[in-house]
């Protein structure tokens, strides 16, 4: 985390410049093999244009591709919706602002 986008593949760094939230293990992993990027709906049209032609659709309505040995997943959604659902998402990092949020909801 801590503004260290240099460890991400080029396409993931570009997408983070358009308001993406990094969610999941890639937040703290120094050498992530999987990067999940939640895209706010208002940024989805721009981000969708950055998705590589060889990307595959996902079950979440987003796209997945591999770059430099890293799997990148992107999908549009509202961060507040995911953080409010217990056990779905526990934390997120917004590289543009440095904001790091954690959910207090725990799956029972």
N, C-alpha and C positions, 0 to 999 in steps of 0.2 A: 504494500500500500504506500502511503506517504508520498504520493506523486511519482511513483516509480513506474511510469508507463513504458520505459525503455525495455522492460523485460517482456512486453507483449509484442506479438507479431504486428507488422505494419498496418494491416487492415483493422485490427482491434484498436490500435492507437488512434487511427483516423476516426473511427466510429465514436470513441470516447470524446473526441473534440466536438461532437454534435449532441451532447447531453446524456450520453449513456451512463447507466449505473452498473458497476461491476458487482455481481452477487455471487455468493458461494465461496468455495475454497481459494479461488484465484486472488481474493483480497489479501491474504497473508502469505501465500505461497511464493517463494523466491523464484521458482522455476515451474510455473503452472503448465500442466498438460491439457487443461480444459478451462476455458474462459467463458463465463456466462454473462451476457450483456443485456440488461433490461433497457428497452428504449421507450422513453415517454412518447405517447401517441403524437404529440405535436412535432416530434422530430423524426417520426417513422418515414415520411415520404423522402426525406433527404438520405437517411440511413439506408433505406431500401435500395436506393440507386448505387450504393457502395458495396452491396453484397455481390460476391463473385458469381459468375455465370455457372460454375460447377457446384454451387451450394445445393444442399438437399433440404426439402421441407421437414419441419419437426411437428410433433403432436401439439405443441403449444402455439401453433400459428406463426412460427418464426422460421429461421433458416440456420443450417449448420454446415460448416466447411472446415477443412484442415489446412493449416498454413504453418510451415516451419516446425512440424511435429506437434503442433498444438491444435486441439479441436476448439472451434469458436462457435458459440450458440448465441443468436440474437433473436429477440422477439419483442413485440410492442405490448405494453401494459402500463398500468399505474402502479408505482411503487407502494403507495398507501394501501392498495388492495392486497398486494402480496404480503406486506408486513402485518396486516390485520388478520391473516389466516394462520392459526397455530400450526407450527411444524412445516410450513411451506417455505418460508424464507426467514432467516434469523438476523441477517445483517447485509448492508449494502454500502458501497463506497462510490462517491461521485468525483471522479478525477479532476474535473474542471474547477470545482470549488473546494475540494479537499474534505467535503462533508462525509462523515462516517456515521451511519445510523444502525441501531440494533433494536430488534423487536423484543418486547417484554412478554410476548405471548409464547407459551410453551404448550406443546402437544400433550394432552392428558391421556 
